[in-house]
Amino acid sequence: MSTDPQAPARSTTAPASPAIQLDFRSGRWIEHWNPEDTAQWEREGRRIAKRNLNWSIFAEFLGFVVWQLWSIVVVSLPAAGFSFDTSQTFWLISMPSLVGATLRIPYTFTVSRFGGRNWTIVSALLLLIPTIGLALCVANPGTPFWLMLAVAGLAGLGGGNFASSMANITFFFPAREKGWALGLNAAGGNLGAAIAQLAVPIAVSLTAVVTTGAASAKGGSSLAIAGLMWVPLILIAAIGAWRRMDNLSNAKGDLAGSLAALKEPHLWIVAFLYIGTFGSFIGFSGVFPKLIKDFFPSYSSFAIGAAALSLAFLGPLVGSLSRPYGGKLADRFGGARITVIAFAVMAAVTLTVIATLPLKNFWLFLALFLALFAASGIGNGSTYRMIPVIFARASRAAKAGAAPSHTNRLASAALGLVSAIGAYGGFVIPQLLGASSSATGSYVPAFFCFVGAYALMLIVAWACYLRRSSAVAQAGA
């Protein structure tokens, strides 16, 4: 029995039915955790799991905040004395996504190596590096581009947090409640992108008023608050994880399952589709402030008293809130069908954006992009929901006689790998927009590329998972 003063108190009430007794060891390690044991779960497991989920959501929320900081800051760099060209600007926007997507792969296995509570502490504290680094970089207009790019890349540490957070929470909940818990964890993280885009412009403008007497971000001193304002919350997240979260001794990573999943063609098909859904969400979240600044500079911010408000936050907010509905619609009508519809809407909306740009109507532009974010959010939920269904149907279609446990292992591993691959869309979208602007002076060619990609993804989703003659559709469609 642990003598750790911070260990949760053991219940003194006798269980209603026999259950495995939890053992709380030093360092907040829990032995014999089994959420499928109903008696254990009802007696103390549910309370412990919810407490860990709450702090996991908070830490992941801050990860998404840090992941998106540079997409907000770049629009204010010219006013702060920086003179980067279009290509350099889009590199600053896209580098966090490139690093974050790559880190999601190793982050998936950190929980089994270090413990969920321990890694949450470490991953939260690592966010201090990009936030403080951002503040130091923007405070000096003489900061070289290569250093700015390196610090922007470090913001990808926040993107990696999603993988470790999801891997940790999946061990805490029984199968019957796992979907809801993971959905809350994902939605809470995604909201970080919206809250960052809402809060940072307000904080920067108010800081400018205090320091210069003008509601603008002239000078790096006010822009530095974009990073510094999150430092106290990061410290709270780390301390909260240290005091309130737990490590599970039986939380073991499944490297063999991940290697097996990589050999499955369906992993790569769904990952391709997820690049279009989640990649669009995170990619357009990153570029939306700049698109508004470039197309409608007078609408880039709205003065509310001494504060400046950017409506760019509405995009990721709508995308985050619509994601759970994608899962619900997938449960009712089928994930493949909802994903195909989502891609059709995304392609149609993007074409409408191209057609209406000459009208120079900001409110129409905003409404269309909110529709695009909503469709991408619904597609996120439906595509992610497809993964366990597809692996189960693929096994039946192949008549391999795979045991359910084997299918579940592949599906579980695929969830983490697909989330990592899909995040690369956040790098591709800014890069295509930057290349289009540099080569033609217009973003329109890039938008046509997006339309073509959505049409291709629609065809792939239909051909593989909806077409009557496809093996997976025949197995259970």
C-alpha positions, 0 to 999 in steps of 0.5 A: 500500500502506498504511503504517498500523501497525494494518493487518492484515498481508498474507499472503505465501503465494501464493494457490492460484488467482488472486484479487483482492488486498486493499489496506489503506489508512489508517484501516483501509479495505479496497479490493477486498473480494469475499467471493464470490471463493473464493480471497480468502475462504479466504486472508484474507477469512474471518479478517477477516470473523470478527474484524469479526463478533465486535466487531460482536456485542459492540457490538450486545449493549451497544446492546440492554443500553442500550435496555432499561435503563429497563425495569429501572430504573422498578420501583425508582424509587419506592424511590429517592424518585420518585413517577410515576403509571402513565402516566408509568412506561409512557412511560419504558418505551416511549420508548426503543423509539419512538426506537430504532425510528425511528433504525433507518431512518437508521442503515441508511445510516450504514455506507455513508456513514461506514464500518462500523468508523468508525460502530461506534466512534461508535455505541458512544460515543454509548451513553455519553450515555444511560448517564451520563444515567440515572445523573445522573437517578436520583441526584436524586429532584427530577429533573423527569419531562420530563428523565427522559423525554428521557434515556429516549428517548436510550436508543433510540440502542442500539436503532438500533445493530441496523440499522447493525450488520446492514447492516455485517456483510452486506457481509463474508460471502458469500451462502452464509454470510451467513444464519448470520453475520447470525443470530449478530449478531442473537442476540448483540444480543437477548441484551443484553436478558436480560443487562441484566435479570439483571445490573442488579438484582444490581449495584444490590442489591450497591451498596446493601449497600456504600453503605447496608448494606441490600440494597435500592435505597433512594436514587439512589446505588445505582440510578445503578450501573444506568447506570454499570456499562456505561461501561467495557464501552462504552469497550472496545467503542469501542476494540476497534472502533477497533483491530480492525474495518475499513471496506469501500470497496465497502460502498455503501447501496442507497437506490434499493432501499429506495425501491423496496421501500417501494412493494411491498405485501408489505413492509408486510404482513410489517412488520405481522407483524413488529410482532406477533413482534419487537414482542412480544419487545421490548415484553414484555421492557420491561414484564415486570419491571413486570408481575411487580412489579404482579401478584406484588410478593413475587416481584419479586426473590429474595435470593441472599446480598447480591444481589437476583435478578429472574427477569424476565431469563428472558423475553428470554433464552428469546425470544433463544435461540428465534429461531434455531429459528424460522429452522430450522423455517421452512427445513424447514416454510415460514416462513408456516406457522411464523409462523401457528403462532407467532401461534396459540400467542401468542394462546392463551397470552395468553388463558390468562394472562387466565384464570389471573390470578385464581389468583394463581399466580406460577409459572404466570404465569412459565411462560405468559410464557416460552411467550409469549416462546418463541413470539415468538422463533420467530416472529421467526426465521420471519417474517424468513426469509419476506422473501427467499422472499416477494419471489422468489415475488411476482416470479414470481407477477406474471410481471414477469420481474425479474432475480434481482439486482433481487429480491435488492436489494428483499429486502435493503432490506426486511430493514432496513425491516421490522426498523425498523417491527417495533420500533415494537411495543416502543412500542405494547405498554407504551402499551396496558398503561399506557392500560388500567391508567389507564382501568380499573385493570386490564391485562386489556383490553390483554391482550384487545387483544393476543389480537385483534391476534395473531388478525388477524395470523394471518389476514393471514399465512394469507390472503396466504401460505398460502391456496391461492388466494393469488398468492404461494402459487401461485407457489411454495408 
